[in-house]
Amino acid sequence: MTQDNRHEIVVVGAGSAGVTAALRTRELGSSAALVERGNMDGTCTNDGCVPTRVLAHAARLARDAGQFAD
């Protein structure tokens, strides 16, 4: 997040596409705000594809860190 709390990207909707867009924005080095009218919930966000992607990304990072010595 920038120092003055402004964001370069505002994503409206916390469904699977919105969460993916916000995460990708951060991966690319920009600041993002994710806006949802109600609570962030649903199968994809809490139990399905989003946690699966996070675990897969963490596994790739762990694998890559283990290969640094090579």
C-alpha positions as CSV (number, residue, x, y, z in Angstrom):
1,M,0.0,0.0,0.0
2,T,1.2,3.5,-0.8
3,Q,2.1,5.8,2.1
4,D,-1.1,7.9,1.7
5,N,-3.4,4.9,1.6
6,R,-4.3,5.3,-2.0
7,H,-4.5,2.3,-4.2
8,E,-3.5,1.9,-7.9
9,I,-6.2,-0.7,-8.5
10,V,-9.7,-1.0,-7.0
11,V,-11.3,-4.4,-7.5
12,V,-15.1,-4.5,-7.0
13,G,-16.4,-7.9,-5.9
14,A,-14.7,-10.5,-3.8
15,G,-15.7,-13.5,-5.9
16,S,-13.1,-15.8,-7.4
17,A,-12.2,-13.4,-10.2
18,G,-12.0,-10.4,-7.9
19,V,-9.8,-12.1,-5.4
20,T,-7.6,-13.4,-8.2
21,A,-7.3,-9.9,-9.8
22,A,-6.4,-8.3,-6.4
23,L,-3.8,-11.0,-5.7
24,R,-2.3,-10.8,-9.2
25,T,-2.1,-7.0,-8.9
26,R,-0.1,-7.3,-5.7
27,E,2.2,-10.0,-7.3
28,L,3.0,-7.5,-10.0
29,G,4.0,-4.9,-7.4
30,S,0.9,-2.5,-7.4
31,S,-1.3,-1.7,-4.6
32,A,-4.9,-3.0,-4.6
33,A,-8.1,-2.5,-2.7
34,L,-10.7,-5.3,-2.8
35,V,-14.2,-4.0,-2.2
36,E,-17.2,-6.2,-1.4
37,R,-20.7,-5.1,-0.4
38,G,-21.2,-7.8,2.2
39,N,-19.0,-10.3,3.9
40,M,-16.3,-12.1,2.0
41,D,-17.6,-15.6,1.9
42,G,-18.5,-18.5,-0.3
43,T,-17.1,-21.8,-1.2
44,C,-14.4,-20.6,-3.6
45,T,-13.0,-17.9,-1.3
46,N,-13.0,-20.0,1.9
47,D,-12.9,-23.7,1.0
48,G,-12.2,-24.1,-2.7
49,C,-10.0,-22.6,-5.3
50,V,-8.5,-19.6,-3.5
51,P,-7.0,-21.6,-0.6
52,T,-5.9,-24.2,-3.1
53,R,-4.0,-21.5,-5.1
54,V,-2.4,-20.1,-1.9
55,L,-1.2,-23.6,-0.9
56,A,0.1,-24.3,-4.4
57,H,2.0,-21.0,-4.4
58,A,3.5,-21.6,-1.0
59,A,4.6,-25.1,-2.2
60,R,6.3,-23.6,-5.2
61,L,8.1,-21.0,-3.0
62,A,9.2,-23.8,-0.7
63,R,10.5,-25.9,-3.6
64,D,12.3,-22.9,-5.1
65,A,13.9,-22.0,-1.8
66,G,15.2,-25.5,-1.5
67,Q,16.9,-25.3,-4.9
68,F,18.8,-22.0,-4.1
69,A,21.9,-23.9,-3.1
70,D,22.0,-25.6,-6.5
